[in-house]
Amino acid sequence: MAPSKEDFQTVLSQARGLVREQLELTEKVILNVAKNAPAGICERLDSLFQRKGKRIRSTLLCLIAQSGSQKPDSLRVAQACAGIELLHLASLVHDDIIDGTDIRRGQKTAHKEWGTQVAVLIGDYVLSQSMQCVIDEESRDIPAVLSKAADKLIAGEILELDQSGNMRLSFEEYDRIIDGKTAALIAAAARIGAILAGFDKENIDKCAQMGSHFGIAFQIVDDLLDYGFGSKNLDKAKFTDLGNGLITLPLLYYFKDCSEPDRADMESLISRADQAGVPDQIIEKLNATGAFKMAKANAQNHLEKALEIAQGLPNSLFTEEIIQMFASMDNRGN
């Protein structure tokens, strides 16, 4: 039986409540990174760490870690979660510099507050500390998983920059970009959670695949929200992808079957996306061809694959919450 679909933020809040102990310990680990940093870095990290995100990656890690027959030590889980969250934060600091973003989570971005040079180095420090969080982990696989995720994340971001403005971007290249910049870290969180749960290699690999499918769906939904598709009362700037020259999935579907004159017309609109009224014209064309619906169907396909794996995990309250998270993802903008 398919799980009922609730609002994603409601489900995420319930999930965080289920693993509150581990997440609170994670926050302490992260705050200790700031506390133990040298002068000049300490104060900036303290400010940066106060801007908490949704903790989706660490929540998923905790839920999987708790779903096995063995209950892992809470500090091990918290150290791994801190590693994941700090790596994610480092990538956001660097992304904001690249994208020229002024505001994140309602506050000035690091480069707007401290300047680009300092922000780059703060991002580097946070990246280094993410690895330090798991350096003493008794399972030597966990530091390797985090390091490989960092490699894929950076490679994905570079590929995205290389392909910026490429109107002939292929579906394969798009998949490689989102696999790196988004799915890799969520897959790593799921893999680490499975290792901590004591799963065998087959189930560890399945959990990583589950995280990857969830991560791909997450990014596709993000692409749709950038156009305002599916968003209600969402505190998120629209059209930032277009402004940064990023060709995302809805446009790929549009270009797939359009005529050459229609392609030329759309490319002309994209080149003028910063002008008033132009994004609305782009949205109108995408709507008319069903491009948004096709992109959403792609996201739902990945969510169904993630759900299928989740439903094969050992049955527990934690597994049920994972299933609810996946089922509610396409309601993320509500």
N, C-alpha and C positions, 0 to 999 in steps of 0.2 A: 504493500500500500504506500502511495506517495505521501511524504510528510506534508503537513499543512504549511502554507507560506505565510510567515509573519513578517513584520517590518524588520529589516536587517539590523537597525540600531538597537531595537528591543532585544532581539536574539543575542546580539553581541554583548549587550549589557548583562543578560542572564548568564552567558558563557563566562564572562569575566568574574561574575559572582561565584561561579562554581569552582574557580581556581584562584580565588582571591588571595589565599595564603602565599602561593608561589609568585603571583604578580606583585604583591606588596614587598616581598623579599627582593624581587627583581628591581623595583624602584630603589631600594636601599643600596643594592649593588651599583646601580647606575649613579646614584648620588655620591657614593664613595669614590667613584672615578673622578668626579669634580673635586671632592674634598682633598684627595691625595695628589691632585695636579699641581704643578709649579705655579707660583704667583704670576699673574698676567693671563694664565690659562684657566685657573681655578674659577675666577669670578665669571668669566665668559661662559664656561661650561655650565656653571650653576644657573645662569640665565637661560641658556639653551635647553637645559634639561627640564626646566619648569614648563616648557611648551609641550606638554604630553600629547602624543597622537592617540589613535584608537587602540593600539596594541593588538592588532589583528594577528600578526605573525606570532607573537609570544603567547597569545591566548590559544591559538591552534596548537603550538608546541606543547603547552601545558596540558591541554585536553588529551592529546595523543599519549603523552608521557604517563598520564593517570589511567589510561584505558587498558593497560596490560595487567597481568596477574601479579607482577611485582611492582610495588609502589616506590619510585625512586626517591632518593634524598632530596628534600626541597631546595637545599642550597645548590645542588648540582643543576637542578632544573632552572633555578633563578640565574645562575652564572651563564647557562646556555641562552636563556631568554635575553639577558643583558647583551650578550654578544650579538645576537640577531638584531635587537633594537638599535644598538649603537652603529652597526654596519648600515642599517636602514637610514639612520639619522645622518651619518656621514655622507651617504649618497644624496640625501635631500639638500644638505648644505651646499654641496658641489653643483647639484642640479639647479638650485636657485641662482647661483652665480652664472651658469651657462645660459639659463632662460631669461635672466634679468628680472626675476620675480622680486617684488618689493615686500609683499605681505605673505606670511604663512601662519596658519593657526591663529589669526587675528593679531599678530605682532610683526614688527619689522624683521625681515630676514637677516641672517648673520652678516651678509656682505653690505646690506644697507646700514646696519648698526655699527659695524666695526671696520668697514672697508674691505675691498676684494682681497687684498694680500693677506690680511689677518684671517679672513673667513676661509680661504684656501687651506691655510695652515691649521686652523681649528678643525676643519673637516678631516685633514690628514691625521691629526692627533686622535680624533674620535675613532677613525678607522683602525688605527694602531691599537687603541684600547679595546676595541671589539674583539680583537684576537687575543689580547691579554686576558680577557674574561674566561677563556676556555683553555688557556695554555697548560693548566695543571689538571685538566679533566682526565679521569682514569681511563675512559674509553678514548683511545688515540684517534678513533675515526671522527670524533666530533670536531676537533680543530681542523682536520682535513676537509670536512664537509663545509665548514664556515669559510675557509680560505678559498675553496673552489667556487663557492657562491659569490664571493667578492670578485673573483676573476671573471665569472660570467656576467655579473652585474655591470662591471666596468666595460667589458667587451660589448655588451648590449647598448650601453650609453654611447660608446664611440661609434658603433654602427649606425645608431639613430642620427648622430650628428653628421656622419658621412653621407647619409641618405636624405638629409634635410632638403626639402624643396624638390626632391626627385618625383616628378609626376608619373614616372613609369615604374614606380616601386612595385615589386611583385608580392604576391601573397606569401611566398616563401621567405622573402626578406623581412616582411612585416612580422611573421611568426618568429623569426630569429631575434628580432629586436625585442619583442615583448617577452619571449622566453628568457632573455638575458636580463632586461631591466626590471622586470616585475616577477615573473614566475620562478626564477632561479632561487630567490631568497625565501619565498613561501615554500617551495619544494624542500629547501634546506631545513627550514623550521620543522616541517613535517617529518623529514628523515631523522633529524636529531631527536624529536619527540619519540619516534618509534625505537630508536636505539636506547633511549632512557627507559622506555617501557619494557625493554627486554625482548622485543620481537625477534623472530628469526630473519635471516637475510631476505627471504622472499617477501615477507610482510613489510620489512623496512623499505624495500624497493617499491612495493605497492603504495605505501604511505607517501613516498617521494613523488610518485606519479600522481597520486591524489592531490597533493599540494601543488603540483605543476598545473594540473587541469583547473584547479580553483584559482591559481594565480593568473592564468591566461584569461579565464572568464572575468576576473576582477578588473584586468586591464581593458578588456573590450567594453565592459560596463562603464569604465572611466572614460573611454573614448566617446561613448554615447552621451554621457553626462556633459562632456565638453561642448556638445551641441545643444544641451538642454533637453535631450531626449530621455524621457523617463524621470526627470527631476521635478520634485515639488518641495518647496521650502528648503532647498539645498544651499548651504553656505559655500558655494564654489563658483569661482569665476568661469565664465563661458568663453569659448573661442580662443583659448590660450594655445591650443595645438595649431590651429590655423595661423595664428600670429607668429608662431615659431617655425612655420614652414613644414609642419609634420603632417604627412599623409597617413591617415589612420583608416581603420577597416571600412567605415561607411563609404568613404571615397573610393577605396579599392573596389568595392562592389559596384559603385556607380560607373567607374571607368571600365570595368570588365566587359560590359555589353553595349556601351554607348557608341554612337556614331562618331566619326572624326570631327564633324562640326560641333557636336555636343561636347566632345572632349575639349576642343579649342575654347569654346565658350566657358566651360567650367574652369579651365586653367587660367583664363583671363580673370574670372571672378576671384579665384584663390590668390592671384598676384595682387589683387586690390582688397584683400580681406580686412585690412585695417580701416577701410572707408565705411562711413555710416550707411547702414542698410544692406551692404554687400553680404555679410554673414547670413542674413535672413533670406536672401536670394539663393544662396548655396543650400541652406536647409530646405527650402521649398523644392529644389531640384532633387535633393536626396530623398525627400519624402515621396515625391511623385514616382520615383523608380523603385520604392520599397527597400532602399539601401539600408535604412535604419533597422527595419524588420529582419533583414537578412543577417545583419551584424548581431542583433539580439539573439537570433536563432543559433548562430555560431556559439555565442556565450552560453546559451542554455545547453547546447550539446556537450560542452566541456564540463558544465555543472553536473549534468547527468552522469558523465563518466566518473567524476569525483564522488558523486553520491553512491554509485554502484560499488566503488571500492570501500567507501566508508561503511556501507551496509554489510560488508563482509568482515569488518573488524569485530573483535570480541564485544559482545553486547554489554553495554554499561550506560550509566547516566551520562558519562563523558562522551561516549560515542553518539548517543542520541543528540547531544548538544552540537557535535560536529555536523551531523546530518541536518539539523535545523539551520546552522550557519550557511551551509551550502544551498539549501532549499530557498533561503530568503535573500540570496545575493542579488537576484534580478529585481528585488524590491528595494535595492540600496538607496535609490534616489527619492523614495517616498517619505 
